[in-house]
Amino acid sequence: MALGLALAADAFAAALCQGAAVKARPHRTALIVGGAFGFAQAIAPLIGFAAGAAFAGAMAAFDHWVAFAILSALGLKLLHEGLTDGPEDAIPKAPAQGFVLACLAIATSIDAVAAGVALPTMGLSPLPTGLVIGAVTLAACYGGVLLGHRAGAALGGKAEVFGGLALIGLGVKTLIDHGVFG
């Protein structure tokens, strides 16, 4: 459970940003976003476990850069839209869907792949652990979208700016967590 909470933190932050863009039917969006992030977080440790320790060294060399690039690109897009929209576009667009949502889910689950490699050293079985991580992430993101929806209404047009900055911050945090800056 603790591993699931730790791995769900980035997905929760991204779900807050998604919730800020919800205009109607927040529970439906929360289920879709939570399902996408939960699914990605559930299978990521299984992928890491299957890849094994031999691949871990190669993956560790670049996984944080991939997460940084995806999160920063999406964040810059949101930031640009939030800063260049006119008054008629002050309300955030719509939550991510399709390919963009999949990219967010994958970017926030890359650390779960690395955790999957380490499962045997923690004495954890991969399938039940992946299911718990996925369920915890789904619940956290469901709540994150609903919380972001309420906060987004209060933020108005600034939600895209804050959401973009949050995604870029998550990307930088990934680099910090991997010791890129020393």
C-alpha positions in Angstrom: 0.0 0.0 0.0 2.8 2.4 0.9 4.5 1.7 -2.4 1.2 2.3 -4.2 0.8 5.7 -2.5 4.4 6.7 -3.3 4.0 5.7 -7.0 0.6 7.4 -7.3 1.8 10.8 -6.2 2.8 12.1 -9.7 -0.4 10.7 -11.2 -2.4 12.4 -8.5 -0.8 15.8 -9.3 -1.5 15.3 -13.0 -5.1 14.3 -12.2 -5.5 17.6 -10.3 -4.6 19.4 -13.5 -7.0 17.3 -15.5 -9.8 18.1 -13.0 -9.2 21.8 -13.4 -10.2 21.5 -17.1 -13.5 19.6 -16.4 -16.6 21.6 -17.4 -19.3 18.9 -16.9 -19.7 15.4 -15.6 -16.6 15.4 -13.3 -17.3 11.9 -12.0 -17.2 10.5 -15.6 -13.9 12.2 -16.3 -12.5 11.1 -12.9 -13.3 7.5 -13.8 -11.7 7.8 -17.2 -8.5 9.6 -15.9 -8.3 7.4 -12.8 -8.7 4.3 -15.0 -6.0 5.4 -17.5 -3.5 6.2 -14.8 -4.5 3.2 -12.7 -4.1 0.8 -15.6 -0.7 2.3 -16.6 0.5 2.1 -12.9 -0.7 -1.5 -12.6 1.1 -2.8 -15.7 4.2 -0.8 -15.3 5.7 -2.9 -12.4 4.9 -6.0 -14.3 6.8 -4.7 -17.3 9.7 -3.8 -15.0 9.6 -7.2 -13.3 9.7 -8.9 -16.7 12.5 -6.7 -18.0 14.6 -7.9 -15.0 17.8 -6.6 -13.5 19.8 -6.9 -16.7 17.7 -4.2 -18.4 17.5 -2.1 -15.3 20.8 -0.4 -15.8 20.1 0.7 -19.3 16.6 1.8 -18.4 17.8 3.8 -15.4 20.1 5.8 -17.7 17.2 7.5 -19.6 13.8 6.8 -18.0 13.8 10.1 -16.1 14.7 12.0 -19.3 11.7 10.5 -21.1 9.3 11.4 -18.2 10.8 14.9 -18.1 10.4 15.4 -21.9 6.8 14.2 -22.0 5.7 16.1 -18.9 7.5 19.3 -19.8 6.1 19.3 -23.4 2.6 18.8 -22.2 3.2 21.4 -19.5 4.6 24.0 -22.0 1.6 23.4 -24.2 -0.8 24.1 -21.3 1.3 27.1 -20.2 1.3 28.6 -23.7 -2.5 28.1 -24.0 -3.1 29.7 -20.6 -0.9 32.7 -21.4 -2.0 33.4 -24.9 -5.8 32.8 -24.7 -8.0 35.9 -24.9 -10.7 36.6 -22.3 -13.2 34.5 -24.3 -10.9 31.5 -23.8 -10.2 32.1 -20.1 -11.8 28.8 -19.1 -9.5 25.8 -19.5 -10.1 23.7 -22.6 -11.0 20.1 -21.8 -9.2 17.3 -20.0 -6.7 15.2 -21.9 -8.1 12.4 -23.9 -6.8 9.6 -26.1 -3.2 9.8 -27.1 -2.4 12.8 -24.8 -4.0 11.0 -21.8 -2.1 7.9 -22.6 1.2 9.9 -22.7 0.4 11.4 -19.3 -0.4 8.0 -17.9 2.8 6.5 -19.3 5.0 9.4 -18.2 3.8 9.3 -14.6 4.2 5.5 -14.5 7.8 5.2 -15.6 9.0 5.1 -12.0 6.7 2.1 -11.4 8.6 0.2 -14.1 11.8 0.7 -12.1 10.0 -0.3 -8.9 8.9 -3.5 -10.8 12.5 -4.4 -11.3 13.1 -4.2 -7.6 10.0 -6.2 -6.5 12.0 -9.4 -5.9 14.4 -7.6 -3.6 11.4 -6.4 -1.6 9.9 -9.9 -1.4 6.8 -8.8 -3.2 4.9 -10.8 -5.8 4.5 -8.8 -9.1 0.9 -9.5 -10.0 -0.8 -8.7 -6.6 1.6 -5.7 -6.1 0.7 -4.3 -9.6 -3.0 -4.7 -8.9 -2.7 -2.9 -5.5 -0.6 -0.1 -7.1 -3.2 0.3 -9.9 -6.1 0.4 -7.5 -4.5 2.9 -5.2 -3.6 5.1 -8.3 -7.1 4.8 -9.6 -8.6 5.9 -6.3 -6.1 8.8 -5.9 -6.6 10.1 -9.4 -10.4 9.8 -9.1 -10.2 12.1 -6.0 -7.6 14.2 -7.7 -9.8 15.0 -10.7 -12.7 15.9 -8.4 -10.5 18.1 -6.2 -9.0 19.7 -9.3 -12.5 20.3 -10.7 -13.4 22.3 -7.6 -10.1 24.2 -7.5 -10.3 24.8 -11.3 -13.6 26.6 -10.9 -12.0 28.9 -8.3 -8.9 29.5 -10.5 -10.8 30.2 -13.7 -8.5 31.0 -16.6 -5.4 30.6 -14.5 -6.0 26.8 -14.2 -4.1 26.1 -17.5 -1.1 28.2 -16.3 -1.0 26.4 -12.9 -1.6 23.1 -14.6 1.2 23.7 -17.1 3.6 24.8 -14.3 2.7 21.7 -12.2 3.4 19.3 -15.1 6.8 21.0 -15.8 7.5 20.9 -12.0 6.8 17.1 -12.1 9.2 16.7 -14.9 11.9 18.7 -13.0 11.1 16.7 -9.9 11.8 13.5 -11.8 15.2 14.8 -12.7 15.9 15.8 -9.2 14.8 12.4 -7.8 17.3 10.8 -10.2 20.2 13.0 -9.1 20.6 14.8 -12.4 21.4 18.1 -10.6 23.9 16.7 -8.2 
